[in-house]
């Protein structure tokens, strides 16, 4: 299905629930991009057994698609001094949940309990901070982007990096989370929160 081999197809079919997809992503190392920046396709993630958040989101969207979901991702944008984040989103019983690849103890899986995409995104807000100074940096989000729009380009099985998907996520409209006055009054994360934020799942070699 979708151009995958029989063996690849079997792996995706075995990831029958969002929880199983998240478990798979947790089991593979973070992609530290030792040889330069990458945007690995789901096929390459499956074979290379590594992923960063964008690659993990596309892999998760593909796995969800095998089981009847639309391959949706949402782009979370931060201030210029922090990194953006991308998640795969899905609906169960009318509520949104998320699958997320992260090397940190936070910004991870979300149960499908959120009525709107904004509710889901805001659940990441208090955990989205700079570890060295506690600055809370999450600022905006996109609506779900259906990656099937790129099917003609073979995004799921491509050997080349998928920079055109990154470019699209940058270009789509984003909704601000905060007003200027809210930003001005934000409290910094506490030292114990920042200490917890330094916990990493995978160490860079």
ZIKA-V510499 format. One record per backbone hydrogen bond with DSSP energy under -1.0 kcal/mol. NH is the residue of the N-H (numbers start at 1). CO is the residue of the C=O. Records with the same first field share a line. If there is no record, write none. Layout:
NH=CO + CO
This chain:
4=1
9=5
10=6
11=7
12=8
13=9
14=10
16=14
21=17
22=18
23=19
24=20
25=21
26=22
27=23
31=51
36=33
43=156
45=41
46=42
47=43
48=44
49=45
51=29
56=52
57=53
58=54
59=55
60=56
61=57
62=58
63=59
64=60
65=61
66=62
67=64
68=65
69=64
72=70
73=145
74=87
76=85
77=140
82=79
85=76
87=74
88=99
89=72
90=97
92=95
95=92
96=114
97=90
98=110
99=88
110=98
113=111
114=96
120=116
121=117
122=118
123=119
124=121
125=122
128=125
129=127
130=135
134=130
137=128
139=77
140=77
141=175
142=75
145=73
147=71
149=146
150=147
151=148
153=150
154=151
155=150
162=39
163=161
165=162
166=162
167=163
168=164
169=165
170=166
171=167
172=168
175=141
177=139
183=179
184=180
185=181
186=183
189=134
194=190
195=191
196=192
197=193
198=195
199=196
201=103
